[in-house]
Amino acid sequence: MALVNENHLKLPGNYLFAEIAKRVNAYKSEHPEAKIIRLGIGDVTRPLPQASIEAMHKAVDEMGHVETFQGYPEYEGYDFLIEKIIEVDYKKRGIKVERDEVFVSDGAKSDTANIQELFGVNNKIAVTDPVYPVYVDSNVMAGRTGALGSDGKWSNVVYLSCTAENNFIPELPKEKVDLIYLCFPNNPTGMTLTKEQLKAWVDYARKNKAIILFDSAYEAFIHEKDVPHSIYEVEGAREVAIEFRSFSKTAGFTGTRCAYTVIPKEVTAYTASGEACSLNRMWYRRQATKFNGVSYIVQRGAEAVYSEEGQQQVKELIGYYMENARIIREGLQSIGIQVFGGVNSPYIWLKTPKGMDSWAFFDKLLKEINVVGTPGVGFGPSGEGYFRLTAFGSRENTEEAVERFRTKLKI
Ligand SMILES: *Cc1c(COP(=O)(O)O)cnc(C)c1O
């Protein structure tokens, strides 16, 4: 008899987006004429940079000739892409990363979900609350999280509450933890850490022999000067941090699929008997077994992001979304709504007016102004009383939505 991995059965259904769809569909069937604007989407909408399109066309043609045909790619990515990643994303910022420390992949989602396989089942994990659900759910599947309580928290996970009270800056845990997931600029709050604040985490990890799993998917949205672009800007981070990056939000690759993970050779975890193990070598071995690389065509498209034209086009792409973010942020502020984020990130996190709960505010927006966003509580218990809007829509829809907030919402 085949037995299932019962850890998978502990996962609740994907309640958040199913519930949103259910409420929107119910409203639409009663009000078929309503023009609903969705500012809840966490997906980009602008087309790929032209430089990537041209590079991928060329790569497709190369695949059609015996002289230039490519078979299986290297597990860790082609040199042409890894060299550009190191040069532009790290060396230009004064950060040392070596060729065999970069692992190209099909997404930061899969990498942040899979990385936990390298760690023992008894590690204690810490996550910020609210949080990108992938970090928690992948650990649930691995049996690391204990039982789900009625407060929405897993018994064996340490939640680092991030609310307006602490300016969305997680405090160091009181108990000892082994794996720490940090994502800055943050999804969903849109907030960032300064180098000093990040250093406190690196120091904690070094002191406790913990590992920081640093999700940097929104790095390209950083505009302010004192916000670190990489955790490796912090002294000592090479000993304790793994960094995840993605072309998804940076260059519109959500449907094209390319990302990378950096694991410095110094990053070390231990056997029960205290023997040090290189996570870099373990990840290489894991990828060699479970992953056959990213397509040649897509890696050429990603490489083109680093060309002069590619960099200019990406800047315009990010600029488009950040102008949407400004329109949302300033529009909501003008009617007295307290907003966070939206400066170094495409997410605007707002405090619901008059202490309304997240779902009550969702219903109010849907009914009064036909705007759909994401209830903050869907990202974790500390998200209750907050709400997420994204800057990934079209300019026209963003302006129309903000106009409705200003003229039609009764608060
Ligand atoms: C969108 C997003 C990613 C990117 O995932 P891909 O699989 O690379 O598309 C990673 N982390 C967070 C927090 C995200 O919001």
The ligand as an SDF file (V2000), in Angstrom:
LIG
                    3D

 15 15  0  0  0  0  0  0  0  0999 V2000
    7.6450   37.2560   -7.1540 C   0  0  0  0  0  0  0  0  0  0  0  0
    8.4990   36.7840   -6.0340 C   0  0  0  0  0  0  0  0  0  0  0  0
    9.5870   35.9400   -6.2750 C   0  0  0  0  0  0  0  0  0  0  0  0
    9.9700   35.5520   -7.6920 C   0  0  0  0  0  0  0  0  0  0  0  0
    9.6300   34.2790   -7.9830 O   0  0  0  0  0  0  0  0  0  0  0  0
   10.0050   33.6380   -9.4030 P   0  0  0  0  0  0  0  0  0  0  0  0
    9.7840   32.1860   -9.1650 O   0  0  0  0  0  0  0  0  0  0  0  0
   11.4330   33.9630   -9.6710 O   0  0  0  0  0  0  0  0  0  0  0  0
    9.0710   34.2180  -10.4110 O   0  0  0  0  0  0  0  0  0  0  0  0
   10.3590   35.5220   -5.2050 C   0  0  0  0  0  0  0  0  0  0  0  0
   10.1060   35.9440   -3.9590 N   0  0  0  0  0  0  0  0  0  0  0  0
    9.0960   36.7840   -3.6930 C   0  0  0  0  0  0  0  0  0  0  0  0
    8.8840   37.2460   -2.2990 C   0  0  0  0  0  0  0  0  0  0  0  0
    8.2540   37.2010   -4.7190 C   0  0  0  0  0  0  0  0  0  0  0  0
    7.2250   38.0160   -4.4310 O   0  0  0  0  0  0  0  0  0  0  0  0
  1  2  1  0
  2  3  1  0
  2 14  2  0
  3  4  1  0
  3 10  2  0
  4  5  1  0
  5  6  1  0
  6  7  2  0
  6  8  1  0
  6  9  1  0
 10 11  1  0
 11 12  2  0
 12 13  1  0
 12 14  1  0
 14 15  1  0
M  END
$$$$
